[in-house]
Amino acid sequence: MYLKSKDVKNIELSDDRKKRVIEDIKEYFYKERGEEIGILAAELFYDFIIERIGAEIYNQGLIDAKKFLEEKADDIYGMMK
């Protein structure tokens, strides 16, 4: 099932994974931009990214997984010949 932009609220990470992502965002801003941002700013940036491109990333993951599985199925079918 592909997501549309309006469905991005369906993209949820576990609390632990979200905390790690938030820390990664804070670290990125510090290392790459020399800016120290707090948890709130990092969470707002995370929400912005999920809202703007989350569906695109999710859908590309589905496309990549489908391609991978099709290639493996072709490999299996080829061994059966």
C-alpha positions as CSV (number, residue, x, y, z in Angstrom):
1,M,0.0,0.0,0.0
2,Y,1.6,3.2,-1.1
3,L,1.2,6.3,1.1
4,K,-0.1,9.6,0.0
5,S,1.2,12.8,1.6
6,K,-2.0,13.1,3.6
7,D,-1.3,9.6,5.1
8,V,2.0,10.4,6.7
9,K,0.5,10.4,10.2
10,N,0.6,6.6,9.7
11,I,4.4,6.7,9.8
12,E,5.4,6.0,13.4
13,L,8.6,5.0,15.0
14,S,8.9,3.4,18.4
15,D,9.7,5.8,21.2
16,D,13.3,4.6,21.3
17,R,13.9,4.9,17.6
18,K,12.3,8.4,17.5
19,K,14.6,9.5,20.4
20,R,17.7,8.2,18.5
21,V,16.5,10.1,15.3
22,I,16.0,13.3,17.4
23,E,19.5,12.9,18.8
24,D,20.9,12.4,15.3
25,I,19.2,15.6,14.1
26,K,20.6,17.5,17.0
27,E,24.1,16.1,16.3
28,Y,23.7,16.9,12.6
29,F,22.9,20.5,13.2
30,Y,25.8,20.8,15.6
31,K,28.4,19.1,13.4
32,E,27.3,20.4,10.0
33,R,25.9,23.8,10.8
34,G,27.6,24.7,14.1
35,E,24.2,25.2,15.7
36,E,23.1,23.7,19.0
37,I,19.4,23.0,18.9
38,G,17.2,21.7,21.6
39,I,14.9,18.7,21.7
40,L,11.8,20.8,20.7
41,A,13.5,22.2,17.6
42,A,14.8,18.7,16.6
43,E,11.3,17.3,17.1
44,L,9.8,20.0,15.0
45,F,12.3,19.4,12.2
46,Y,11.6,15.7,12.4
47,D,7.9,16.3,12.1
48,F,8.5,18.6,9.1
49,I,10.6,16.0,7.4
50,I,8.0,13.3,8.0
51,E,5.2,15.5,6.8
52,R,7.0,16.7,3.6
53,I,8.9,13.7,2.4
54,G,7.9,10.8,4.7
55,A,5.5,9.3,2.2
56,E,8.1,9.5,-0.6
57,I,10.7,7.7,1.4
58,Y,8.2,5.0,2.5
59,N,7.0,4.5,-1.0
60,Q,10.6,4.2,-2.4
61,G,11.2,1.6,0.3
62,L,8.2,-0.4,-1.0
63,I,9.4,-0.1,-4.6
64,D,12.9,-1.3,-3.6
65,A,11.6,-4.2,-1.6
66,K,9.3,-5.3,-4.4
67,K,12.2,-5.2,-6.9
68,F,14.4,-7.2,-4.6
69,L,11.7,-9.9,-4.0
70,E,11.0,-10.1,-7.7
71,E,14.7,-10.6,-8.4
72,K,14.9,-13.4,-5.8
73,A,11.8,-15.0,-7.2
74,D,13.4,-14.9,-10.7
75,D,16.5,-16.5,-9.2
76,I,14.5,-19.3,-7.6
77,Y,12.5,-19.8,-10.8
78,G,15.7,-20.0,-12.8
79,M,17.1,-22.7,-10.5
80,M,14.0,-24.8,-11.2
81,K,14.6,-25.0,-14.9
